[in-house]
């Protein structure tokens, strides 16, 4: 029963939105390497969507290119979500460990990534009148990911449906708080750095004269 | 050996530098520029170069005319100023090849030929047999059908219609109609006349448009008012007025549109208006049909920002463009004069920017107080009321090519415009319209792949899409049959092989192990 290899499990999970993640948990399956690979794919998808889209649909302001927004909107956001979700679930007696949350979150992102990558590919083949096909594929991918995502959170923490929704919302709030604290911290460090630098300058003047 | 090589390379570089610097046709006192697809300024070639600056001394025959007048005294300041232009405020090119210069400070109209040779000075007029003088005139217009001269005699509160001898035929004064609020002053600043002889006068205190008279001097009403800009304050006021009582409403601030400050009429009878206000962007430039509605939007120019594009970072030193005058060129070009930056912006008839020239300064080609603009075929005259003279710009070779290409392109001759546009790209790689022009010409010749390349450079997605559609059809026509045939053959082969394997005739290599 369900003697699947890790790659086969990925397929099983995606094709069975409602019991897939329960099976994953029951079998203690899931691979960190595959999950990390998916996050890399997410990064590439973000990049492709902005930089490699068909010219007839989209032209970015390409005089400057900065990779940081792409990193933070893929790796950064993903890790922030995983950590915040884990932090919240400990308050709610969720069962998921950091590793499990990492794996199921990554797995549930696959339809979204695939949908947008296919859309990006199609944007080089279709003209603007046919944009509806691209939109449809992307929306289906997104909707599928939402279903998988809720199911994944529900399974990994063994919550009821409403508790899962509540957890997700609270996780979002926690993420906002985290970002706020991060900004605060950065400003603080900046101040400290300026202070240290000023001190250094003062002392160096003292010795120079 | 390497030393010799280096020497040769150095000499070559020097030679190249020399040729490049001489390739620039004229050295202007300002940097010509245009805008790219993102609205960022990019350097451009010179489309018009400043030829000469004409002040009173340069007007041939003016000294001779004044110096023989009765009581002339060279040391008297009053006579001295008559030898010069003093605060000139307007210029007009008439159809019988004369220049009319409004010399506001000297209360006269100077008429010259195109070489600035004096023809006549209009300073005294005859109204019903009585002599009269001008008082700070600000505008002049010559009707091309009747030859009558219309002069805005601003500080005398009247517009004169006279012939070339100065005999006044009709005087337009403040309307007595109750539509025209009698509290308002009547200081006519600019005047135009349409084919039917209707007279339109811009009056500084009127915000409802221009004051319009019929051919007999009867007041008809106002023409071509601007709209009120939809700011948050205006919307808020509208909301409060909805719930306020009548008494409160009467006390509240009215939202009034900015009146336009200058206008011009083209040969088709369309009136173009400009508003000087630097803060209000609504109806900054309008093309008004006889009904009084702005039809620039129907030309696809509803979201064109005229004048200088807003810079990315605002500071207290940043000025908005303030368009004080407009003139319609021979090919329907819109020439706008920006008072704030002392620049002339030339747009084609579809409101695409062609050239920018001028600046604030003291050199030739820059201005202190630019007030009026007029075109004469390939010349542009700009009147500066502080420098007391007229700057003449002449179209350069580059400008000539761009104009030719633009005219061909706008009249739909894409194929013919291909040559000139390629020439434009050779001279100025930043000229975005040229890439679009070339792309459209290629598109017309069904050279889709090349058209795609040019539209991509021009960053025009819509046109790229059209070229891409053609290119895709081409590819499909070429490859669809072979690909489909191959696919079908492969499918049939696979099916046959599977059947054969099922019947035990052959065995596939990948099934051998399990089967064995």
Contacts between the chains, C-beta under 8 A, distances in Angstrom:
chain1	res1	chain2	res2	distance
A	55	B	456	5.8
A	55	B	461	6.5
A	55	B	464	5.5
A	55	B	468	7.9
A	56	B	461	5.6
A	56	B	464	5.2
A	56	B	465	3.8
A	56	B	468	5.3
A	57	B	461	7.1
A	58	B	461	7.5
A	59	B	459	5.6
A	59	B	461	5.8
A	61	B	38	6.1
A	63	B	38	7.4
A	63	B	40	7.8
A	125	B	472	7.4
A	127	B	465	5.6
A	127	B	468	6.1
A	127	B	469	4.5
A	127	B	472	7.0
A	128	B	462	7.8
A	128	B	465	4.7
